[in-house]
Amino acid sequence: MTRRHLLCLGAAAVAARAQSADLQARAAAVLRKQRDSLIDADGAVVRLKGKAADGLMAACFEMTGYRPAALVCADRVLGAMKKMPAGVLAIKEKEKPGEKVMGGGPPALGWYAAALGHVYRRAGGRKNDILYVAQVLDRFAWNPKGWWAATVDVTDGHSPVPLDHASPINKNCAMAMACATLSEAVRTLDAGLAGSLREKTVRCLREQIFPAQTSDGFWHYGLTGNDPNNKDVHGYFMLTIELLVGLKRFAPSFRDTGLDQALARAEGYAAKNIAPCTDPYSGRMAAVKTKSTPAHYDVAADPKRGYMLSVALVDGNYEEQAAKIVANALEHFPAGDRGQDGAHCSYALALILGHARGAE
C-alpha cells in the first residue's frame, strides 16, 4: 500500500470519528432537552403516563447522570408496587374461559423491576427495597423448563392460564433482564435469593432463548416458530435485542460467549433484513413475516422502531447503517412526550450513548 493510500485511509478514519462525535453530540442534546422537559422549575419530575414509563425514565436518568430524578421515578414505581398484593402493577383485564382477572407482568414488569434494581444498587442505602423487588420477581409464576408466565392475576400472583407452553420471547427476555439485574443487586444481601434469580435467568437463556434462535439470527415471537398475524414480529424481535442489550448492561456478570454470539447473530439479521427497510433507507421487505409486520418502517410515524433498531446496530457495530438510522431517528424524537413512547425512545437513546462511551 502506498503512502498516498495510507494518508487517504487516515483522513477517512479522522472524518468518520468526527462524524461519530458530531452524531453523539446531537444525540446527547436531544436527550438532554427531553430530560429537562420532564423536570419542572422546582426540580420535580413531572408525572408520566404508562406502566413502564417511570421505570424506563428511572433507568435513563441513572444512565445519564441524573440520579435525583432517577430516584424520584424509581420511588414512584416502588410505592405503586407496594400497594399491590403481589407487587405487580395492573396493566389490563384478561378474560379466560370461566375467569376474568386483572393482569400484570412483563414486559412492563421487566423494565420497571430492572430499573429499580439498577438505580437502587448504584444509589446505595436501599437494601430493603432491593430485597423487596427481588422477592417480587422470585415469586412471579415460573415453569422450571425455563419460562415465566406472560401475565398473572395481580390480586394473588397466579397465572390465569397453565404454564404448559412458553410465553412470547419479549416477555421472557424482559424477565431475564430484571432477574439478572436483581440477582447481582442482592448477591451480598441474600445469597439464596440471588442464586434463585440467577438460575432462572440462565435456564431461560440457555434452554429457551438461545436454542430458539434460527440459523439466520431471527427469533420468532412465540419461541415455537408460530408467529401470530396480528403481531409485528420484527418489532418484537428488535425489542428482544434491546432487552438483551439491557441485560448485559445492567448485569455484566451474565455476559458470556452464548449471549454475545446470540446477540451478534440477531444484530446481523437486523442489519441485513430490517435496516435496509427502515428510514432513511427506502427498501421494502420482499416477503414480510406476518400481515402486521410492515414491509417498510416509517420512523416519523413510529419513532420507537427507529430507536430500537439503532440499539441493535450500535451494539453490533454496524457503524454506517447506525449513523444514518440514528441521525434520521433524532429528527423524529417524540420531544416533550410524557408517556410510554417518549420514555422508551429516551431509554434506547441512553443505551446508545452508553455504548458510545464504552459503558457496559
N, C-alpha and C positions, 0 to 999 in steps of 0.2 A: 504494500500500500504506500502510495506516495505521500510526501509531506503535505501536498495540497489537499489530498483526500482526508488526511488526518485533521488538518485545520478545518475543513468543511464539517467533518463529524463533530469536532469540538464545538464549533459555532452552533450546530444544530442542537447539541446537548444543552448548551447555555440557553438557547432560545426556548427549549422545552421546559427547562427549570423555571425560567422567567414566566412562561405561560402558566405553569402549575402554581407558582407563588401568587400570581395575579388572581387565578381562579379561587385559591384558598382564601385570599383576602376578601374577594366578593362573597364567598360562602359565609365567612365569619361575619361580614357586615349584615348580610340578610338575617342570619340567626340572631345576631345582637339586637337588631331592630325588632324582631319578633319577641325576643325575651323582654325587652324594655317595654313593649306594648302590653305585656301581661303584668307589669309591676306598676302600681299607681304612684302618685306623687308622695304618698306617705310610706312607700316601700312595701306595701302589702301586695300579695299576689291576688289577682282577680279570680273570681270563681270560674272554673272551667266546666264544660259540659261533656258528658260521656264517661262511661265506667272506667275507661283506661286512661283518660286524658290527664288526670292528676299524676298517675303513675308514670306515664311517658314523659311528662314535663319534669317530674322529680328527677328522673334519670338524666334527662337532657340538661337541666340546671346543674346537676352534680358533675357531669362530664365536662361542662364548660366553665366551671369555677364559680357558680352562683349558689354556694351551699346554703345560705339562709333561705333562699327561695325554694331550694330542693327540699329542705326540712319542712317548710310550710306545706308543700304539696304532699309530701310523704305522710305527715301527721294527719292531714285531711283523710287520706286513704285509710290509715290505721284506725282513726276514730270511727269511720264508717264500717270497717271490718269488725270492730269490737261490738258493734250494735247488732251484728248478725249472729244467729245461734251457732253456725258452723264456720263463721269467719269469712264466708264467701259472699261477695256482693251480688245482689239480684240483677239479672240482665233482662230476661223476658220469660213469659209464661210458656211452658212446654205442655203440649197435650198428647198424651199417650193413651192406648186402649185402657179404659176404665180408670184413668188417673189424669188429673190436671195439676201441675206443680209450677211454682215459680223457680226458674232455673238460673244457675250462675256457674261460671267456671272459665276455662281457657277459651280463646287466647287472652282475654282481658286479665284473668287471674294471673297468668304467667307474667304479663307485663307489669302489673302493679306490685305483685309479690317480689319479683326480681328487683324492681326499683327500690322497694323498701329495704331489702337486704343490702343492696349496693350502697344506698345513701346512709343507712344507719351504721353499717360497718365502718365506713370511712369517717363518719362524724365522731364516733366513739361515745361511750357512756349510755348506750341504748341496748344493753344486754337483754333485758326482759322483753323488749319489743322485738328484737331479732328472734328470740326463742319463740315468741307467740306466732310470728309469721311462719317460722319453720314448722311449728306444730300443725298449723292450718294446712300446710302443704302435705305434711306426712300423713294426715288423716284423710286427705282427698281420695275419693274412690279410685282404686288401682287394681289391675289384673296382673298377677305375678309373671305372666308371659311377656309383659313389657309395654303396657299402655295404660293411660289414665282414662277416666270417664270423660265423655265430651261435655257433659253438664251434670250437675247434681241439684237436688232439691235443697234450696238454701235454708229451709227450716230445720233440716236434720242431717244434711250431708249425704243422703243415699242417692245412688244413681237410679233414675226412673226407668231405665232400660237395663237388661242384663249386659254384663261386660264381656259377652262372648266374642265380639268382633272388635278389631282395633278401631279406635277413633281416628278422625282425619289427622293428617300429618301435621298441619299447622298447630292444632291443639296439643298434640304430644310434644312438639318441639318447644312450644311456649312453656309447658310444664317442665320440660327438661331444663330449659334455661333458668327458670325460677328455682327448681330443686337444686341445681348445681350451684347457683349463687348462694342460696341459704345454707347449703352443705358447707361451703367454705366459710361462711359467716359464723356458723356455730361450732366449727371444728374445735376450738379451745374452750367452748362453753358446755357442750353436751356431745361427747364422742359418739354415743349410741345413736342420737338423732342425726348427727352429721353422716354417720355410716349408712343409716337407712335411706336418707335422701340421695347419697352418692350411689348406693346400689341400684336404686330405682332409675336414676338418670343413666347410668352406664348400661343397665339392661335394656332400657328403651332404645338407646343409641345403637348398641351393638347387635341386639336381637331383632329390632324392628326397623329403625330408620336406615341404617347403613345397608342391610340386605335388601330393602325395598327399592333402593335406587337402581334405575335402569342403566344399561350399559352406556347410554349417551349422556348420563348425568341427571336425567329428569326424575322427579318424584311425582307419582300420581297422588291425587287428593286423598284417596281413602286407604293408601298403603297396600291396596289389593289389585290395582290396575283398572279398577272401575271408576270412571270419572262421571259424576252426575252432570247432565246437560245444563242445569241451572247454575253451575259454578264456573267462574273464570279461573280455570285451573292454572294458567300461567301466573295469574295474580297471587294465588295461594302458594305456588312454587317460589315466587320471589319473596313472599313473606316468610316461607320456611328458611330460605337462605339468610334473611335478615335476623331471624330468631337464633339461628346457629352462630352467626357472627356475634350477636349479643352474648351468647353463652360463652364463647371463648374470650370475650372482652371482660365480662363480669366474673367469670370463674376460670382463670387461666390454668389451674391445675388439671382441668378436664381436657385441655388441648393435647391431642396425641396424633399419631400418624393416621388413624382411622378417620378422625374428624377433619384433619387437614386434607386428606385425599378426597373425602366425600364433598367437602366444600369446593375444592378445586374442580372436580368434575361438574358440579352443579353450576358453578360460575362460568365454566367453559360452555355449558349448554346455553346459559343466559346470553353470553357474548355472541354465540353463533346464531341462536334462533330467536331471541327476543330483542336484543339491542338493534339489529337492522330494521326492526318493525316498530321502533319507538321514536318519537320526535327527538331530535330534528331529522333523523333518517326517515326515508319515505317508503321503505319496503313494506310488504304485506306477507303474512304467513301463507304459504302455498296450501297448507292443509291445517286448519285450526283444530285445537284439541276438542272443544265442545262448542255447542251453539252459543254459549255465553262467553266464550273466550274471544276477544277481539282479534281481528286479523292485523290490526294496527293500533298502537296505543297513542291516543291524543292526550298529551301531558297537560295541555291547557284545561281540558275537560276533567281530567282525573290526575291531579298533581302527585298524589302519593305513589302512583305506579312509577313515575319517573324517579322518585327518591328511593323506593325500594330497589329498583334496578340499579341505580347509582351505587348503593351499598354493595351489591354483588360485584359490579365491575371494578370499583375501587379496591375492595378487599382482594379480588382476584388479579389485580394489577393489569387490567386491560386499559391501559392509560389513554390511548387515542379515543376509544369509544367513551370511556368515562368522562374525559374532558368535554366532549361535545354534549353528552346527555346531561351531565351536571350543569353545564353552562345554560342549557335550554331550560332545565328544571328550575334554576334560580330565577328565570324570567317569569315563572308561573307559581312561585311560592304563595300559599294562601295567607298572605300577610294579614295580621290582625285577627285571624280566626281563633276563637276561644273554645273550639270543640275538638273532636277526635282527629279531623284532618290536619288542623294546624299542629296539634301535638305530635301526631305520627310523623309528619314531614320534619318537624323540629328535631325529634329523636333520631331520625335517619340522618339528618344533616350533622348532628353531633357525632354519630358513629363515623361518618365520612371524615370529618375534621380530626377526630381522634386517630384514625388510621394515618392521615397525612402527617400528624405529629409523631407517629410511631408508637402510639398507645395501644396496648393490647389488654 
